[in-house]
Amino acid sequence: MDNAANISEYSSKEKRFLKITFYTICSLFLLILAGGVVRSSGSGMGCPDWPKCFDQWVPPTTVAQLPANYQQEYVNKRVAKNNRFAKLLSKIGFAEKADLILKDQSILTAEQFNVWKTYTEYVNRLIGAITGLLMFLMTIAAYRIRRNNRGVFALCVSSMILVVIQAWIGSWVVSTNLTSWVITVHMFLALVIIGLIALAYQNVKYKNLPVLKLSAKKLRAAEIFTWLCLVLTTTQILFGTSLRESVDQQAAFWNNTNRGAWVSLSEEIFNIHKGFSILLILATVICAGYILEHFKEVKRFKGYVILVSVLMSLQLISGIVLAYFSLPPAMQTVHLLLASLLIGVWVMQLALLANYRKSISMAIIS
């Protein structure tokens, strides 16, 4: 049974919200893809300042367009900004992290101008600006439908607040010369934003589901399984970022040589990441089997099970390629994008299950 055909009509304002939010979600994943390209190509410091790039809204194309002392100038700016950042971290209880930033000698390393890296990072920032604009329009659209869609406006406002925080952290990513733990926080916030927006989209899209003969108790169990998979996926991504931090340290130690040994030299965190993937796959299989067994008449659930299975399989393949084929840069980007897509799908499946359960409760009350 295809439940999508039975969903009631949306108002024009709801249609507008769904359209803008869909484009916003696509833009977010494009931004994560661009961020992956920046990270894997080593272009993160292609623009040594923020929000401008070499103090210009459109960056230069040749080093001749920059002042002779541009390298030292940006190093001095980074040091001054990092001193302020370290003071802030100390005040809020992260004295150890503050000390690491102050002692990090890589911050003093002057970046050579590279037009390809500069424009790679610049495109990433342009996509970020477009995404921010779409999120602003989405929040306005959510405000206009707030009366009939409780919680959706709050989700959009929350995501906007996180985007502002994300942009602020992005400036510290640059000033700290891509310090690993700052990048990890940056990535985690991106996943939270994706989850909030996906949830807002699904809550409007599936607000009036047809009442089917489904068990509320079994829907609740499926929700719990899905929540477990979502938490495990998020944890696995964080383990992956920890592994990446360790690999970055090995890359710096070996001066970007001996690439094939970077993963093996990060054996401890790699084994945790690899072992946790088995737990995640097992949880995914149990969740998928439960949903197919109890809700096989709903095609939308089947679609999510197939999508999760495909993404998980591709993620496993990309992980194997990364681990045993010397970390190909392109595969790093694919691995990150697939993980982000998994988060989005889990959230959407969770919202669909919750809305079906709510529709059953409302039918009982009426």
KAPE-V164732 format. One record per residue. D_LAST is the distance of its C-alpha to the last C-alpha in whole Angstrom. Layout:
d_last
D_LAST
D_LAST
//
This chain:
d_last
24
24
21
23
23
19
19
18
21
22
23
27
27
25
27
30
28
28
31
33
31
32
36
36
35
38
40
39
40
43
44
44
46
49
49
50
52
54
54
55
58
59
58
56
59
60
59
61
59
55
54
57
59
63
62
61
58
59
61
65
66
70
71
73
71
70
73
75
74
70
70
71
69
66
66
67
64
62
64
63
60
59
61
59
56
58
58
54
53
56
54
51
52
53
57
57
56
58
61
60
60
63
65
64
67
65
64
68
68
68
66
68
67
66
64
62
61
60
59
56
55
55
53
50
50
50
47
45
46
44
41
41
41
38
36
37
36
33
32
33
30
27
28
27
24
23
20
18
19
19
22
24
26
27
28
30
32
32
34
36
37
38
40
42
43
44
46
48
48
49
52
53
53
56
58
58
59
56
56
54
51
51
50
48
46
45
44
41
40
40
38
35
35
34
32
30
30
29
26
25
26
24
21
21
22
19
16
14
15
14
12
15
16
17
17
16
19
21
20
21
24
25
24
27
29
29
29
32
34
33
35
37
38
38
41
43
43
44
47
48
49
51
52
53
54
57
58
59
61
63
63
65
67
68
68
66
68
68
64
64
64
62
59
61
62
59
58
56
53
54
53
50
49
50
49
45
45
45
42
40
41
40
36
36
37
34
31
32
33
29
27
29
29
25
24
27
24
23
26
26
26
29
30
30
32
35
35
35
38
40
40
41
43
45
45
46
49
50
50
53
55
54
56
58
60
61
57
58
56
54
52
52
50
48
47
45
43
42
41
39
37
36
35
33
32
30
28
27
26
25
22
21
20
18
16
15
15
12
11
10
9
6
5
6
4
0
//
